[in-house]
Amino acid sequence: MKVSARNLIPGTVKKVTIGMVNAEVVIEAAPGVEIVSVITKESAEAMGLKAGAKVKAMVKASSVMIVAE
């Protein structure tokens, strides 16, 4: 598969929670570093996402905000 996004973060699926419409997928990118994605239930099932699967999180954003206290 080829994509234009350059922000591909490899990781391992830690947990998949399937809801009525959406699924929450928790990816461990590094020890203690998690990325959470909400995708459609249909997509999660079609991809066969399960804990332990090797995946990449693709991040495409027009802006990144920084907050400091």
PyRosetta script that sets phi, psi and omega in degrees:
from pyrosetta import init, pose_from_sequence

init()
pose = pose_from_sequence("MKVSARNLIPGTVKKVTIGMVNAEVVIEAAPGVEIVSVITKESAEAMGLKAGAKVKAMVKASSVMIVAE")
pose.set_psi(1, 137.7)
pose.set_omega(1, 176.7)
pose.set_phi(2, -117.6)
pose.set_psi(2, 134.5)
pose.set_omega(2, 178.2)
pose.set_phi(3, -134.6)
pose.set_psi(3, 155.8)
pose.set_omega(3, -179.1)
pose.set_phi(4, -82.9)
pose.set_psi(4, -21.6)
pose.set_omega(4, -179.2)
pose.set_phi(5, -66.4)
pose.set_psi(5, 138.3)
pose.set_omega(5, -179.9)
pose.set_phi(6, -103.2)
pose.set_psi(6, -7.2)
pose.set_omega(6, -179.4)
pose.set_phi(7, -93.9)
pose.set_psi(7, 75.2)
pose.set_omega(7, 178.0)
pose.set_phi(8, -105.8)
pose.set_psi(8, 117.1)
pose.set_omega(8, -175.8)
pose.set_phi(9, -110.1)
pose.set_psi(9, 111.9)
pose.set_omega(9, -179.6)
pose.set_phi(10, -72.1)
pose.set_psi(10, 148.0)
pose.set_omega(10, 178.3)
pose.set_phi(11, -169.3)
pose.set_psi(11, -173.1)
pose.set_omega(11, -179.5)
pose.set_phi(12, -124.6)
pose.set_psi(12, 133.7)
pose.set_omega(12, 177.7)
pose.set_phi(13, -64.7)
pose.set_psi(13, 123.8)
pose.set_omega(13, -180.0)
pose.set_phi(14, -94.2)
pose.set_psi(14, -38.1)
pose.set_omega(14, -175.6)
pose.set_phi(15, -159.5)
pose.set_psi(15, 141.9)
pose.set_omega(15, 174.2)
pose.set_phi(16, -126.3)
pose.set_psi(16, 123.3)
pose.set_omega(16, 177.3)
pose.set_phi(17, -114.6)
pose.set_psi(17, 111.9)
pose.set_omega(17, -177.9)
pose.set_phi(18, -91.2)
pose.set_psi(18, 127.5)
pose.set_omega(18, 176.4)
pose.set_phi(19, -107.5)
pose.set_psi(19, -166.4)
pose.set_omega(19, -179.5)
pose.set_phi(20, -67.2)
pose.set_psi(20, -37.2)
pose.set_omega(20, -176.0)
pose.set_phi(21, -122.0)
pose.set_psi(21, -41.1)
pose.set_omega(21, -175.6)
pose.set_phi(22, -115.2)
pose.set_psi(22, 168.1)
pose.set_omega(22, 174.4)
pose.set_phi(23, -130.0)
pose.set_psi(23, 139.3)
pose.set_omega(23, 175.2)
pose.set_phi(24, -101.4)
pose.set_psi(24, 124.7)
pose.set_omega(24, -177.7)
pose.set_phi(25, -116.1)
pose.set_psi(25, 121.7)
pose.set_omega(25, 178.4)
pose.set_phi(26, -102.9)
pose.set_psi(26, 122.9)
pose.set_omega(26, -179.4)
pose.set_phi(27, -113.8)
pose.set_psi(27, 130.5)
pose.set_omega(27, 175.2)
pose.set_phi(28, -93.9)
pose.set_psi(28, 111.0)
pose.set_omega(28, -178.4)
pose.set_phi(29, -83.8)
pose.set_psi(29, -30.7)
pose.set_omega(29, 178.3)
pose.set_phi(30, -159.1)
pose.set_psi(30, 163.7)
pose.set_omega(30, 178.9)
pose.set_phi(31, -52.9)
pose.set_psi(31, 119.6)
pose.set_omega(31, 179.1)
pose.set_phi(32, 82.2)
pose.set_psi(32, 0.6)
pose.set_omega(32, -179.8)
pose.set_phi(33, -115.7)
pose.set_psi(33, 113.3)
pose.set_omega(33, -177.6)
pose.set_phi(34, -117.3)
pose.set_psi(34, 146.5)
pose.set_omega(34, 173.1)
pose.set_phi(35, -120.2)
pose.set_psi(35, 130.8)
pose.set_omega(35, -179.4)
pose.set_phi(36, -113.7)
pose.set_psi(36, 131.0)
pose.set_omega(36, 179.0)
pose.set_phi(37, -126.0)
pose.set_psi(37, 140.1)
pose.set_omega(37, 174.1)
pose.set_phi(38, -109.9)
pose.set_psi(38, 118.1)
pose.set_omega(38, -179.8)
pose.set_phi(39, -126.5)
pose.set_psi(39, 172.5)
pose.set_omega(39, 179.0)
pose.set_phi(40, -69.5)
pose.set_psi(40, 150.6)
pose.set_omega(40, 176.9)
pose.set_phi(41, -57.7)
pose.set_psi(41, -42.3)
pose.set_omega(41, -179.4)
pose.set_phi(42, -59.8)
pose.set_psi(42, -42.1)
pose.set_omega(42, 179.6)
pose.set_phi(43, -66.2)
pose.set_psi(43, -43.5)
pose.set_omega(43, -179.8)
pose.set_phi(44, -61.7)
pose.set_psi(44, -41.7)
pose.set_omega(44, 179.6)
pose.set_phi(45, -69.6)
pose.set_psi(45, -41.5)
pose.set_omega(45, -179.7)
pose.set_phi(46, -64.0)
pose.set_psi(46, -34.0)
pose.set_omega(46, 179.7)
pose.set_phi(47, -82.6)
pose.set_psi(47, -11.6)
pose.set_omega(47, -179.0)
pose.set_phi(48, 64.4)
pose.set_psi(48, 36.5)
pose.set_omega(48, -176.8)
pose.set_phi(49, -67.4)
pose.set_psi(49, 127.4)
pose.set_omega(49, 178.6)
pose.set_phi(50, -144.9)
pose.set_psi(50, 157.0)
pose.set_omega(50, 177.0)
pose.set_phi(51, -54.2)
pose.set_psi(51, 135.7)
pose.set_omega(51, 178.9)
pose.set_phi(52, 96.8)
pose.set_psi(52, -12.9)
pose.set_omega(52, -179.7)
pose.set_phi(53, -70.5)
pose.set_psi(53, 138.5)
pose.set_omega(53, 175.2)
pose.set_phi(54, -84.0)
pose.set_psi(54, 126.9)
pose.set_omega(54, -178.3)
pose.set_phi(55, -140.6)
pose.set_psi(55, 176.7)
pose.set_omega(55, 171.7)
pose.set_phi(56, -128.5)
pose.set_psi(56, 134.9)
pose.set_omega(56, 174.0)
pose.set_phi(57, -89.8)
pose.set_psi(57, 123.6)
pose.set_omega(57, 179.5)
pose.set_phi(58, -101.8)
pose.set_psi(58, 119.2)
pose.set_omega(58, -177.6)
pose.set_phi(59, -109.8)
pose.set_psi(59, 122.3)
pose.set_omega(59, 178.1)
pose.set_phi(60, -132.0)
pose.set_psi(60, 109.5)
pose.set_omega(60, -177.7)
pose.set_phi(61, -139.9)
pose.set_psi(61, 146.4)
pose.set_omega(61, 179.0)
pose.set_phi(62, -83.3)
pose.set_psi(62, -16.9)
pose.set_omega(62, 178.7)
pose.set_phi(63, -153.0)
pose.set_psi(63, 153.0)
pose.set_omega(63, 174.1)
pose.set_phi(64, -124.6)
pose.set_psi(64, 122.7)
pose.set_omega(64, -178.6)
pose.set_phi(65, -96.4)
pose.set_psi(65, 144.5)
pose.set_omega(65, 178.4)
pose.set_phi(66, -120.6)
pose.set_psi(66, 133.9)
pose.set_omega(66, 179.7)
pose.set_phi(67, -121.6)
pose.set_psi(67, 131.3)
pose.set_omega(67, 176.9)
pose.set_phi(68, -128.0)
pose.set_psi(68, 146.5)
pose.set_omega(68, 177.8)
pose.set_phi(69, -107.0)
pose.dump_pdb("model.pdb")
